[in-house]
Each structure stands twice: as structure tokens, then as C-alpha cells.
Amino acid sequence: MMEHTDIQRINSNQVMSAVTIHNQTVYVSGQVPDSTRQDISGQTQEVLTKIDQLLKLAGTDKSRLLSAQLFVKNLEDFQTVNQIWIHWLQGQGTPARATIQADLVNPDWLIEIAVIAAQA
């Protein structure tokens, strides 16, 4: 398959790329926690840290978020996730967002987050 030079991919494997960049738009794939023993607070903070790191690799940051999709396993965790999200975005513009209750691929994952951002 021919690679398009106007599309940049970061941390790719046979299934997906962690980040895809096209037309100065950064697409971050759904990020999940590595440590499944943590509660929703720990898992959410870990995922947001991963997103910060991937955005930095792509030459942008959370102040440039356009859209976010949050997949939460348990609706009871919604308020906790929102509080962490608000703290994480403090002082930044808020992106368009959807929050979906979902059965995630790994039953120990409590959250998965995907974002889209403009390049800085």
C-alpha cells in the first residue's frame, strides 16, 4: 500500500496509529489505561496524561482541542470523570464532546478517550 506524504502517522502498528495528522488536524485514537487495577479516577488521569503526551508529539496541546469522545463503562462514574475533565481543561477552551456508555474491549478498562485537535 502506498503511503500518502500529506498524512503523518505516529506510533503505528498493523491495526492503527495512535495519532494521524492531516491538513493540520491531529486525530488521537482512543486511549485506554495501562494500569487496570486503578479506579476510575486513576484510569482517567492516566488516559489524559497519555493524550497530553501524544498531542505534544503531534506539535499541539489540549488548548487546541476541537472534539472529544469519552467512552465510560459505568454511568455511575460520569460525575467523577467530568470533575477530572474540568480540572484537566482548566483555563482552556472546551471542545465539542460526546460521552457514551460502552462495554470496552478489555472488561477492566473503565474509560477510553479519543480526541481531535488543531495543530499549533
N, C-alpha and C positions, 0 to 999 in steps of 0.2 A: 504494500500500500504506500502511495506517495504522501509524504508529509508536506503540509502547506506551510510555507515560510511565514505567512502572516498570522499563523496560530502558534502560540508558545504553550508548551505543556511542562508542568513541574511535578516531580515525584510521581512518575507514571509507572504503571505495570500493565499486564495483559488485559486487565479488566477496566481500569480507569486511571485518570490523572487526579491528583489532589487539587491541582489548580490548572485551569485553562485560561489563557489570555487571548482576546481577540478584539480589535478595534478599541483598545484602551479600556476594555471591560474585563474584570477579573471574576472568574467563576470558581468558587471554592466548593468542592464536593462535600457531601455530608460527612461531618467529623464526629467521631464517637470516642468515648473514653478508652484509654488503655487499661486503667485500673477499675475493674468491675466490682471490686469489694467496697468502693466508696458509695455513700448515699447520693441522693440527687444533687445536693449542694456541691459535693466534691466532684462528681462527674460533670456537672455543668461548668464549673470553674476550669476543669481540665480541658474541656472542649473549647471554651472561649480562649484559653491560652494558646491552644493549637491553632485556632483561627487567627489570632494576633500574629503568630509566627509565620503562617502561610501568607497572610496579607503582606507582611514585611518582605518575604521572599519575592513577592509579585510587584514590589515597589509601591505599595499603598498601605493604608491602615483603616481602622474602624470608623474614622471620621468621614470616610468616603463610601460607606455602605449605601447601597441602593435598595437591596432587598434581602430578606432573611426568611428561611423556613425552619421552624423548630418542630421536631418530632418528639413528642413526650409520651413515654409508655403509660404513665399513670396520671390521670387528670388531677388527682389529689396533690400532685407536685407542681401544678400550674402556677400557683401564687409564689412558691419558693423560687421557681425558675424566673418568674417575672422580676422579683426583687434583685436577683443576681444580675439579670439582664440590664435592669435600670442602673445598677451600680457600675456595671462594665461600660455602659454607654454614657455615663455621667459627663455632661458638658459637650457631648457630640449630638449631631442631628440624628433623629431616629429614622431608620429605613422603613420601607413598606415591609409588612411582616405577616406571615401566616403561622399559626400554631396548630398542629394536628396531633390528635391522639393516635398512636401507631404501635402495632406489635413490631418491634425491631428484630433484625436478623438474629442477633445474639440476645437470648432472653434476659441476660444480666445487664445489658445496656438499658439505661433509664432515659437517655436523651441522645438525639442526633441533631446536628445543626448544619445547614448549608447556607452560604451567603453569596451575594453578588456585590461587587464594589467597582467604582471607577478607579482607574489608575491615577496616581498622584501626578 
